[in-house]
Amino acid sequence: MVRHIYLCENSAEGIFSAIYRAYEEGYPHEYNEVVIDTEGRNMELFCEYHTVVTNFEHAVKVARTIRRKISEEAYDFIHRCGCYLPVCAGRTSDGKGGYEPSHSPLYADLICD
């Protein structure tokens, strides 16, 4: 069977949108892969690529499902792992460069439930 690769933006919302789309299309999990879309990426043979547009509503649904069906701790762990994203092409708010925690609108929306 063909592998399906879902290309998404480098954000929690982008990743969760790709997860939503992969689930929605219904291919077996072992044939799905979510990948951050980067320029210069080597394409693989025998794969079907899907570019995913970030959809906040879909991302919230995935996040709420993780919280409800797995656990609050699992969601917190996933978000902590993904919250250190590059800010302004490697610049933090203090201008020194590097990474800083970024509380996305998705995170804020779910924390305030």
C-alpha positions as CSV (number, residue, x, y, z in Angstrom):
1,M,0.0,0.0,0.0
2,V,1.1,3.6,-0.7
3,R,2.4,5.7,2.2
4,H,0.6,9.0,2.8
5,I,2.7,11.9,4.0
6,Y,0.9,14.9,5.4
7,L,3.0,18.1,5.1
8,C,2.2,20.8,7.7
9,E,3.5,24.0,9.1
10,N,5.8,24.0,12.2
11,S,3.2,24.8,14.9
12,A,1.0,22.8,17.2
13,E,-2.0,23.9,15.1
14,G,-0.4,22.7,11.9
15,I,0.6,19.4,13.3
16,F,-2.9,18.8,14.9
17,S,-4.5,19.8,11.6
18,A,-2.4,17.2,9.7
19,I,-3.4,14.6,12.3
20,Y,-7.1,15.5,11.8
21,R,-6.8,15.2,8.0
22,A,-4.9,11.9,8.2
23,Y,-7.6,10.5,10.4
24,E,-10.4,11.9,8.2
25,E,-9.0,10.3,5.1
26,G,-9.2,6.9,6.8
27,Y,-6.0,5.2,5.6
28,P,-4.5,2.7,8.1
29,H,-2.3,4.4,10.7
30,E,0.9,2.4,9.7
31,Y,0.7,4.1,6.2
32,N,0.4,7.7,7.5
33,E,3.2,10.1,8.4
34,V,2.9,13.8,9.5
35,V,6.0,15.8,8.5
36,I,6.9,19.5,9.0
37,D,6.9,21.0,5.5
38,T,10.4,22.4,4.7
39,E,11.9,23.6,1.5
40,G,14.5,21.3,-0.1
41,R,12.9,18.2,1.3
42,N,13.8,15.0,-0.5
43,M,10.7,13.3,-2.0
44,E,10.3,9.6,-1.5
45,L,9.2,7.1,-4.1
46,F,5.9,5.3,-3.7
47,C,4.4,8.0,-1.4
48,E,1.5,10.3,-1.9
49,Y,2.0,13.8,-0.5
50,H,-0.8,15.9,1.0
51,T,-0.2,19.6,1.8
52,V,-2.3,20.5,4.9
53,V,-3.6,24.0,5.4
54,T,-3.7,24.8,9.1
55,N,-7.3,24.7,10.4
56,F,-7.7,26.0,13.9
57,E,-11.1,24.2,14.4
58,H,-9.6,20.9,13.4
59,A,-6.6,21.4,15.7
60,V,-8.8,22.2,18.6
61,K,-10.8,19.0,18.0
62,V,-7.6,16.9,17.9
63,A,-6.3,18.5,21.1
64,R,-9.6,18.0,22.9
65,T,-9.7,14.4,21.8
66,I,-6.2,13.8,23.2
67,R,-7.2,15.3,26.5
68,R,-10.5,13.3,26.7
69,K,-9.5,9.9,25.3
70,I,-5.9,9.7,26.4
71,S,-5.3,12.1,29.3
72,E,-4.6,15.6,30.4
73,E,-1.0,14.7,31.2
74,A,-0.5,13.3,27.6
75,Y,-1.8,16.6,26.1
76,D,0.5,18.6,28.4
77,F,3.5,16.5,27.5
78,I,2.8,16.8,23.8
79,H,2.4,20.6,24.1
80,R,5.5,21.0,26.2
81,C,7.5,19.0,23.6
82,G,6.2,21.2,20.8
83,C,6.1,24.6,22.5
84,Y,9.7,25.5,21.9
85,L,9.4,26.6,18.3
86,P,11.6,29.1,16.5
87,V,10.4,32.6,16.9
88,C,10.9,35.1,14.1
89,A,13.4,33.0,12.2
90,G,15.5,32.1,15.3
91,R,15.1,35.4,17.2
92,T,13.5,35.4,20.6
93,S,11.7,38.4,22.0
94,D,14.8,39.7,23.6
95,G,16.6,39.7,20.2
96,K,19.3,37.2,21.1
97,G,18.1,34.3,18.9
98,G,17.3,30.8,19.8
99,Y,14.1,29.4,21.2
100,E,11.4,30.5,23.7
101,P,8.2,28.9,24.8
102,S,5.4,30.0,22.6
103,H,1.9,29.6,24.0
104,S,-0.1,29.2,20.8
105,P,-3.7,30.3,20.5
106,L,-4.6,26.6,20.6
107,Y,-2.9,26.1,23.9
108,A,-4.6,29.3,25.3
109,D,-8.0,28.2,24.1
110,L,-7.7,24.8,25.7
111,I,-6.3,26.0,29.0
112,C,-9.2,28.5,29.4
113,D,-11.9,25.8,29.1
